[in-house]
């Protein structure tokens, strides 16, 4: 699978999450529909504007990654530890292939929401892209522990399995070699 195809799969996974938000469906992984006013997600991020949050999600869904990046960056300026916004910013940075930036945001999301499988799987893929297979395999091991505890019976079972598969798929892809230095004259 090419790096471009893998990027498309990551974006498609994020789009599925976004579509569930847009349809006001109950979304697994602890993220549900939003009200018109303010939201206060259970993580420690505090209140953020639901309209601004939804605008970021809509931009992400539409593939307007630069717009989504700007919106999520603005939200994070006021709420830097908001777990779900860090997750969405990490997914946005993955779509833009800004792997180092994605890692930073996804690490916050994993730290703030350690029981959610999605940030772990996205962080695992990002670490592989950065050449840190050991770090990626730690995320995979955490997902395996979640799967073992869940025994395919918890509400996140599907997402845990998909997260493991996502990391495994990325691990099979060759990491792009560093650019060769320009020849000196």
C-alpha positions in Angstrom: 0.0 0.0 0.0 1.5 3.4 -1.0 2.0 6.2 1.5 -0.7 8.2 -0.5 -3.2 5.3 -0.1 -2.4 5.1 3.6 -3.0 8.8 4.0 -6.3 8.4 2.2 -7.3 5.6 4.6 -6.4 7.7 7.6 -8.5 10.6 6.2 -11.3 8.2 5.4 -11.3 7.0 9.0 -11.4 10.5 10.3 -14.1 11.3 7.8 -16.2 8.5 9.2 -15.9 9.9 12.7 -16.8 13.4 11.4 -19.8 12.0 9.4 -21.1 10.5 12.6 -20.9 13.9 14.3 -22.6 15.6 11.3 -25.4 13.1 11.5 -25.8 13.7 15.2 -25.4 10.0 15.7 -24.1 8.5 18.9 -20.5 8.1 18.3 -18.5 5.4 20.0 -15.2 6.3 21.7 -17.0 8.7 24.1 -17.7 11.5 21.7 -21.3 12.2 21.0 -23.6 14.8 19.4 -23.2 18.5 20.3 -25.7 21.1 21.5 -26.1 24.5 19.9 -24.7 26.3 22.9 -21.6 25.2 24.8 -20.2 21.8 25.2 -18.3 20.5 28.2 -16.7 17.2 27.3 -15.9 15.0 30.3 -12.2 15.3 29.8 -10.6 18.2 31.6 -10.8 20.6 28.6 -13.6 22.8 29.8 -16.2 24.6 27.8 -15.6 25.5 24.2 -17.8 27.0 21.6 -19.9 24.2 20.0 -20.2 26.3 16.8 -16.5 26.7 16.4 -15.9 23.1 17.2 -18.5 22.0 14.6 -16.9 24.4 12.0 -13.6 22.6 12.5 -15.2 19.2 12.1 -17.1 20.4 9.0 -13.8 21.7 7.5 -12.1 18.3 8.3 -15.0 16.4 6.8 -14.9 18.6 3.6 -11.1 18.0 3.2 -10.3 21.6 4.0 -7.5 20.6 6.2 -5.8 24.0 6.4 -9.1 25.6 7.5 -9.6 22.8 10.1 -6.1 23.3 11.3 -6.6 27.0 11.9 -9.9 26.5 13.7 -8.5 23.7 16.0 -5.4 25.8 16.6 -7.6 28.7 17.7 -9.6 26.5 20.1 -6.4 25.0 21.5 -5.0 28.5 22.1 -7.7 28.9 24.8 -8.0 25.2 25.8 -4.6 23.6 25.2 -5.3 20.4 27.1 -8.7 19.7 25.6 -8.5 15.9 24.7 -10.9 15.7 21.8 -9.7 18.9 20.1 -6.1 17.7 20.4 -7.2 14.4 18.8 -9.0 16.2 15.9 -5.9 18.5 15.5 -3.7 15.4 15.4 -5.9 13.8 12.7 -5.8 17.0 10.8 -2.0 17.2 10.9 -1.9 13.5 9.8 -3.9 14.5 6.8 -1.5 17.3 6.1 1.4 14.8 6.6 2.8 17.0 9.4 3.8 13.9 11.4 5.8 15.7 14.1 2.9 18.1 14.8 0.4 15.2 14.7 2.5 13.4 17.3 2.5 16.3 19.7 -1.3 16.6 19.6 -2.0 12.9 19.7 0.2 12.4 22.7 -1.9 15.0 24.6 -5.1 13.2 23.5 -3.7 9.8 24.6 -2.6 11.2 27.9 -5.9 13.0 28.6 -8.1 10.1 27.3 -6.1 6.9 28.0 -9.1 4.6 27.6 -10.0 5.8 24.1 -8.6 3.6 21.4 -8.6 6.1 18.5 -5.9 8.4 19.8 -3.7 5.4 20.5 -4.1 4.0 17.0 -3.5 7.3 15.3 -0.5 7.9 17.5 0.8 4.5 16.6 0.5 5.2 12.9 2.2 8.6 13.3 5.1 7.1 15.2 5.6 4.6 12.4 5.7 7.5 9.9 8.3 9.1 12.1 10.4 5.9 12.2 9.6 5.1 15.8 8.4 1.5 15.5 9.1 0.8 19.2 6.8 3.7 20.2 4.2 2.5 17.8 4.3 -1.1 19.1 3.8 0.3 22.6 0.5 1.9 21.4 -0.4 -1.4 19.8 0.4 -3.3 23.0 -1.9 -0.9 24.9 -4.6 -1.6 22.4 -4.0 -5.3 22.8 -4.5 -4.9 26.6 -7.7 -3.0 26.0 -8.9 -5.8 23.6 -8.0 -8.5 26.2 -10.0 -6.7 28.9 -12.9 -6.1 26.5 -13.0 -9.6 25.1 -15.0 -8.3 22.1 -17.9 -7.4 24.4 -17.3 -3.7 25.1 -18.7 -0.8 23.0 -15.2 0.0 21.8 -14.3 -3.6 20.7 -14.6 -2.7 17.0 -12.5 0.4 17.3 -9.8 -1.4 19.3 -9.6 -4.1 16.6 -9.5 -1.4 13.8 -6.8 0.5 15.7 -4.6 -2.6 15.9 -5.2 -3.3 12.2 -4.4 0.4 11.4 -1.0 0.2 13.2 -0.3 -3.2 11.6 -1.0 -1.8 8.1 1.2 1.2 8.7 4.0 -1.1 10.0 4.0 -3.0 6.8 4.6 0.2 4.8 8.2 1.3 4.3 9.1 4.5 6.0 10.0 7.2 3.5 13.8 7.6 3.5 15.1 11.0 4.5 15.9 13.3 1.6 19.4 12.9 0.4 21.6 15.9 1.0 22.1 18.2 -2.0 25.4 17.6 -3.7 28.0 20.2 -2.8 29.8 22.1 -5.5 
